[in-house]
Amino acid sequence: MKQLASRDAAYLYLGDAHRTATIVSCWVLAEPDGAPATMSAELVAERMTTAAAQADVFAGILVRLPFDIDLPYWRVDREFDARDHIAFHRDVADWPRARDRLSDIAARPLDPRRPLWRIDVLVDVEGMPGRSGPSTVVAMMFHHAAFDGVTFAHLTNTYLDDAPFPWPYDAAANAIGHESISRSRLTARALRRQPAIWGRLARDLPPAIGDARRNARPAPPRPDADQPSVFGDPVRGVRRTDYTILSLTDVKAIKNRIHGAKVNDVLLSVIGGALAAHVATRSRPGGRTRSLVALVPVSTRSLDGDSAANQFSPTMVDMHTDEPRVERRIAAIAASSREAKAAAMASALGRGAGALDAMPAVLLRVIGIVARLVERFAPSRSRADTVVANVYSPYSIDSMFGMPVVGGFGIQPLDSPTLAHGVYSRDDELFISVTTDSATMPDATAYLDAIAESFAEHVHMLAADGDA
């Protein structure tokens, strides 16, 4: 058995433990000749059974203690059956209906009595973005308590790719193990550990707070009355998804024109331009504009040898949407990104155990309950206008279950802000997926059009500047 780290367990206690803690990662598959899919539930179950035999996190179930007096434990499910986690959908003939079904899939919580993942396969979907002919969507939901994006990419590359690249997952180092201790014995052990648990909090919390204060950056501008963040309210509907495709070659060409810029900086500029246009259509005429802000997760993996599944830090990056010139905007974003990342790295290296890592389970649970009550009766507005996440993976899956992978997108965790972007690269294409609250943006078509227009503006303006 293996005990969860506090930062992983936080996804069980904070937020709603589902919409704010699960991701649905989707691969788009197609037969080489465009024929209908031939994959079966038996083939998927066989692959996942093999994966669970080698990486027991796929067969791990949570054991929570009474009143959460200590952090939960992972235990290998002796009755694990991959078939319980796989469903096929053969009644979604086109992309609009597939989007609706994916929204339903994202709304259905994972069973906490089973391993925290599920695969839904949508077969023979016509009209996928950038595709002609039928496609198959493999949608795998996973919980952040078990995986972060990098770990998930590592696992799926190792066990789902028909011919995985040499990026082997170290299953032994991450093993849960087959030891099984009764819940009563774990509870007795936790009772004996209470002085040490609370003593650690008393020892580690003050230095962690001091580190946080020393590494704190000035807060980005808050939404004001003239131009509130249209995505700053609490979630009222269900998660919806859609995506668009950009040319990676063009993005890199833009990036190469600005010293010190990265692909992510260009994407923040493109998304910022689209979001600013969207906000402008909903702002009070003559209202004062401000620069929009993105919440960007930064990986801190390998910095402190942490064994937690989740090793990233959320940062706030100014998208400088008040700067009309593309080159200057990207350069300013690049500078803001570097500053935010440096602060995140300094915090990760200097925090020791960290405030979250020192939190006892029962305190995390109480904080979660209080936060949900406060949010219910006095909801707060997010400081960020959107989320932009780009999970690094050195390899792409070329084929899965005997079918070529031709694209990908995802449904992100959603809280406030209620607009999230996920970035996935494949060959010469960048897949930009958006996750929205159905109550705020039930159909993302117009917003995706705005992203395409913003990207065209970037390409055009930089080309025009080059000709000047």
Secondary structure, DSSP 4 states (H G I P E B T S, - for coil): -EEPPHHHHHHHHSTTSSTTTEEEEEEEE--TT-PPP---HHHHHHHHHHHHHHSGGGGEEEEPPGGG-S--EEEE-TT--GGGGEEEE----BHHHHHHHHHHHHHS---TTS-SEEEEEEEEEB--TT--S-EEEEEEEEETTT--HHHHHHHHHHHTBSS--S----TTTT---S----HHHHHHHHHHHHHHHHHHHHHHHHHHHHHHHHTPPPPPPPP-SSS--TT-SPP-S-EEEEEEEEEHHHHHHHHHHSTT--HHHHHHHHHHHHHHHHHHTTSPTTPPP---EEEEEEE-TTSS----S--EEEEEEE--TT--SHHHHHHHHHHHHHHHHHHHHHHHHH-TT-TTTT--HHHHHHHHHHHHHHHHHSPPPPS-SEEEEE---S----EETTEEEEEEEEE----SSSEEEEEEEETTEEEEEEEEETTT-S--HHHHHHHHHHHHHHHHHHHHHHH-
